[in-house]
Amino acid sequence: MKNFLKHSATLSFAARTGLPVAGFRFLAALTLLLGAIGVGPLLVSQGQKLNEPVKVSNVTSWASNNGTVVSIAADGSLSSAQTWQDNEGYHVVLPNSVPVDSLQVGRGVKVRKVGNSMELLLQTGPGTRVNLQPGHNRLTFVIEGALEGMPTDSESHTSSNSNSNRAQNDNSTRQPPLTGL
């Protein structure tokens, strides 16, 4: 290729093909111009897609043998996610991301908007181990134990019983309003 750009190489190639040197140069320039015109719009359209936010379509959590699994799915790459853990829980920030309108998250997961990013807070206890399993359009977190705000099996039975007992107690202690004074 390097020799092809030299003047003598161009002359010898033009002589072998039977084209005059000026015609050969015109043909080469025309080919480059048409190539640039054809590739230009493709590059511009790809460049504009980079500014479009990634839409987070699904956040699910479920209990497993090892603890709790939380899965986040989106229509684009989640490879730039930033994570850290503090006393509030395990934070997942997805830059340039927005939730879809119908996004619903389970107990123990909170969603916040931070600038043009989306933050998910997995409500874990301090020091809880969290294992991240990244995918292209999905992040899966395996959390040791249950999320706070997410009842365990035994808590869900006792909380439903205590709620019904509390409702009975509230009804029995409630006094009718005084009227006609």
Rosetta blueprint (number, residue, H / E / L):
1 M L
2 K L
3 N H
4 F H
5 L H
6 K L
7 H H
8 S H
9 A H
10 T H
11 L H
12 S H
13 F H
14 A H
15 A H
16 R H
17 T H
18 G L
19 L L
20 P L
21 V H
22 A H
23 G H
24 F H
25 R H
26 F H
27 L H
28 A H
29 A H
30 L H
31 T H
32 L H
33 L H
34 L H
35 G H
36 A H
37 I H
38 G H
39 V H
40 G H
41 P H
42 L H
43 L H
44 V H
45 S H
46 Q H
47 G H
48 Q H
49 K H
50 L L
51 N L
52 E L
53 P L
54 V E
55 K E
56 V E
57 S E
58 N E
59 V E
60 T E
61 S E
62 W E
63 A E
64 S E
65 N L
66 N L
67 G E
68 T E
69 V E
70 V E
71 S E
72 I E
73 A E
74 A E
75 D L
76 G L
77 S L
78 L L
79 S L
80 S L
81 A L
82 Q E
83 T E
84 W E
85 Q E
86 D E
87 N L
88 E L
89 G E
90 Y E
91 H E
92 V E
93 V E
94 L E
95 P L
96 N L
97 S E
98 V E
99 P E
100 V L
101 D L
102 S L
103 L L
104 Q L
105 V L
106 G L
107 R L
108 G L
109 V E
110 K E
111 V E
112 R E
113 K E
114 V E
115 G L
116 N L
117 S E
118 M E
119 E E
120 L E
121 L E
122 L E
123 Q L
124 T L
125 G L
126 P L
127 G L
128 T L
129 R L
130 V E
131 N E
132 L E
133 Q E
134 P E
135 G L
136 H L
137 N L
138 R E
139 L E
140 T E
141 F E
142 V E
143 I E
144 E E
145 G L
146 A L
147 L L
148 E L
149 G L
150 M L
151 P L
152 T L
153 D H
154 S H
155 E H
156 S H
157 H H
158 T H
159 S H
160 S H
161 N H
162 S H
163 N H
164 S H
165 N H
166 R H
167 A H
168 Q H
169 N H
170 D H
171 N H
172 S H
173 T H
174 R L
175 Q L
176 P L
177 P L
178 L L
179 T L
180 G L
181 L L
